[in-house]
Amino acid sequence: MLVQERNGTAGLDFEEAVERQIRQRTWDRVHQLQVERQGDRIVVRGYSPSYYVKQLALLAVQELCEAMPVVLDIEVAGGSDRPLVAHSRD
């Protein structure tokens, strides 16, 4: 399925459709999900509990945006909503 724009309207409908597709395909496991269209590309940001969920998000975007470049800025976190941070031992 390819989301097509009508009458040059690239507004929120397109971004909302991509976000909805990601939420559906990942079972809403991408936290702080943001989808933004920047020119001819789509940028997806958020946090994922695993690389598998990140891959599902990419596949969801590709289903809707076949010919559009995708910037996938999803950080993989270790089971929480925040990315892992390396702590030094004193």
C-alpha distance (Angstrom), angle and dihedral (degrees) to the residues before:
residue distance angle dihedral
M1 . . .
L2 3.79 . .
V3 3.79 121.5 .
Q4 3.78 107.4 -136.1
E5 3.76 125.0 -163.7
R6 3.77 118.5 -128.9
N7 3.79 123.7 -147.4
G8 3.82 91.4 -5.5
T9 3.80 94.2 -65.4
A10 3.78 105.7 150.2
G11 3.82 93.2 161.3
L12 3.74 130.1 126.0
D13 3.80 95.4 -52.7
F14 3.81 91.0 74.8
E15 3.81 94.0 44.5
E16 3.80 91.3 45.3
A17 3.80 91.0 51.2
V18 3.81 91.0 52.5
E19 3.80 92.0 46.4
R20 3.81 91.5 48.5
Q21 3.81 90.6 50.1
I22 3.82 91.7 50.7
R23 3.81 92.4 48.0
Q24 3.79 91.3 49.2
R25 3.81 96.3 46.8
T26 3.82 94.7 44.5
W27 3.81 96.0 41.3
D28 3.82 87.7 -116.4
R29 3.81 91.6 -64.3
V30 3.81 97.1 133.4
H31 3.79 103.5 93.9
Q32 3.81 123.9 -149.0
L33 3.80 88.6 10.8
Q34 3.80 115.5 -169.1
V35 3.80 125.1 178.5
E36 3.78 119.5 -169.2
R37 3.77 133.6 171.8
Q38 3.79 113.7 -139.1
G39 3.77 111.0 -175.8
D40 3.79 108.9 -62.1
R41 3.82 95.9 -10.3
I42 3.78 138.4 70.0
V43 3.82 121.4 -131.5
V44 3.80 120.1 -156.6
R45 3.82 120.9 -169.5
G46 3.78 132.6 -179.9
Y47 3.77 147.3 92.4
S48 3.78 127.0 -78.2
P49 3.81 130.0 -165.1
S50 3.83 91.6 -139.5
Y51 3.78 144.7 11.4
Y52 3.79 88.3 -112.8
V53 3.82 91.5 61.8
K54 3.81 89.5 46.2
Q55 3.81 89.1 53.5
L56 3.81 90.8 49.4
A57 3.81 89.0 52.7
L58 3.79 90.8 52.8
L59 3.80 91.7 49.6
A60 3.81 90.3 49.8
V61 3.80 91.1 53.4
Q62 3.79 92.7 46.2
E63 3.81 90.9 52.9
L64 3.80 90.0 61.3
C65 3.79 101.4 30.6
E66 3.78 104.2 43.3
A67 3.80 97.7 158.9
M68 3.80 99.3 28.3
P69 3.83 123.2 96.4
V70 3.81 112.6 -116.1
V71 3.80 126.9 -148.8
L72 3.79 106.4 -160.4
D73 3.80 109.4 -163.6
I74 3.80 98.7 171.3
E75 3.78 115.6 141.2
V76 3.78 118.4 -149.9
A77 3.80 112.9 -129.0
G78 3.77 127.6 -165.5
G79 3.79 98.7 -109.8
S80 3.79 97.4 -55.1
D81 3.78 135.4 86.0
R82 3.79 91.6 -102.7
P83 3.80 128.6 71.2
L84 3.77 118.9 -106.0
V85 3.79 115.1 -93.6
A86 3.78 122.4 -159.4
H87 3.78 110.9 -125.9
S88 3.77 121.0 -155.7
R89 3.77 118.7 -134.4
D90 3.77 115.8 -127.7
